[in-house]
């Protein structure tokens, strides 16, 4: 999959879930925030086509 197609897929599938999750964060737990952060990190790795072992702090 090329980078442009990957970006579109992430935007359509993952970011819609992130936006939904952000709307539910009011009154959410620390566990909910951890799951959302993990989803955001996965999205960054998919868009940038990097390995899972690379720390996300260098990506964002």
Helices and strands as residue ranges (DSSP letters): H 3-9, I 10-14, H 15-24, H 30-48, G 56-58
